[in-house]
Amino acid sequence: MTLPASSRFGFAPDLEICRLLNGMWQVSGAHGRIDPARAVEAMFAYHNAGFTSWDLADHYGPAEDLIGEFRRRFAERRGAERLGEIQAFTKWVPHPGPMTRPAVEDAIGVSLKRMGVDRLDLLQFHWWDYGDRRYLDALKQLADLRDRGKIRHLALTNFDTERLAVIAENGIRIVSNQVQYSLVDRRPEARMAPWCAEHGVSLLAYGTLLGGLLSEAWLGRPEPLRAELNTASLQKYKRMIDARGGWGLFQELLTLLKLIADKHGASIANIGTRYLLDRPAVAGVIIGARLGVAEHIADNSRTLDTALDADDLAAIEPVLNKGRDLMRVIGDCGDEYR
């Protein structure tokens, strides 16, 4: 399988990524058991198909260790000189507290060791409490580590637009912010995407497929009971569906997306992902990978061959405009975590 050239994005002058990133939250333990050996072999399958970019975090169970093992086996099989083909983006999610140089260096050192790298491709920083402005101390320390070669690029995850502006005003350069963004949750379009477009910051979108709810598997089904929502993702994104307007409105969206998908010989997931890839400021969409359990390589690749036309967009917009305004219900990007 060869992905089209449009699958690649110049994330930074020295860093090109696949626009569909493999999400590793699914190995954290909240989505069922993952066998490490099978998971690493599945990582080769994704990489061989052109899906070379990985999104993970220090708290996603063994995710960083799996990247480290994948890199070791990759070097053995294909040569260390080809390790640059892999892009692995991790996160640091500290508890609020003093952000001293040793504390920050130690945390980043753990990720470097686990992932088997001398430099992190992208470090995405999260902070729980905006009232504690020591997030600026942490980011200044991280920027120093970037300048010293321990981090290639510095980024954020789940920060709101107001705090992005504060960070920029403090002279801290970031390349991206990772936020929840889907056909159900379009909060980034209100403030975040325009700010990012103006300031040269990219968005990485997660939750685009609502943990698998945005698919044919849930089309025409009655509202699921709690017991049917057997992963953390399904539970999380069902709450977003409820916040927007409920299961009936979601079924209306799925029905429309199915008509558009059939027109293009694609899937509902393809249409939902393609729509997001075409949004301003979006560099890539993160799609969860249940490594060694289920893979969607072929289906994901179809997204990149799908093009939505004016008629598709004209049909989608009225349905998207129904339901509650999640900016009013929840707040800006990331406010659901605070």
Disulfide bonds with the S-S distance in Angstrom:
none
